[in-house]
Amino acid sequence: MVPHRTPALFKYLWPSLIWNIPNEDKRIFLTFDDGPIPGLTEWVLEVLNEFKVKATFFCVGDNVKKHPEIFSKLIESGHGIGNHTFHHVNGRNTPVLEYLENIEACDQVFKVHGFSTNLFRPPYGRLKTSQRKMLKSRQVVMWDVLSKDYDQSLSPESILNGIIKSTQPGSIIVFHDNIKAEKNLKSVLAKYIQFCLDAGYQFDTLC
């Protein structure tokens, strides 16, 4: 089973990637991958607004192209936004130039909305060394807490308990606004945010 907390070895092997952001203010960084999609991404925005917290959305370019009105809502709501490639491609299975072209295609869709970002997260967390070297000008954001909301064999209770135990000041937490994660996300997100606020954590965007 994939652990909720990223092993320290990964951070040691790839120190140039952003795994967490240590701080003394109990700030943590909520992130969502794979959207925007109708219904679910909008639901996430409603929950975040209800709690008055901000997050960072790593968007798939093709979804932005299909649902530009939802992408505009993300921008207007003041949330952070990052590039998650145009077709959600797996870096390990993709040639370097093709991978970079997919990232740039996502950039171009963002620019249609007058938006640009230096934040990038590789889908599945998969990235070749050659690709990583070509992305030195970008902030490549990973995570240190994986919600596993996409794993339908896990109960919402086990997911919630796992991410609560793994969260600490500076944590970057990954949820997913995609159909596969919808059931668990809707069961867990509000409870997780409420727990963190009660524990004195502050939510911040990545920049």
Buried (B, 14 or more C-beta within 10 A) or exposed (E): EEEBBBEEEBBEEBEEBBBBBEEEEEBBBBBBBBBBBEEBBBBBBEBBEEBEBBBBBBBBBBBBBBBBEBBBBBBEEEBBBBBBBBBBBBBEEBEEEEBBBBBEBBBEBBEEBEBEBEBBBBBEBEBBEEBBEBBEEBBBBBBBBBBBBBBEEBEBEBBBEBBBEBBBBBBBBBBBBBEEBBEBBBBBBBBBBEBBBEEEBBBBBBE
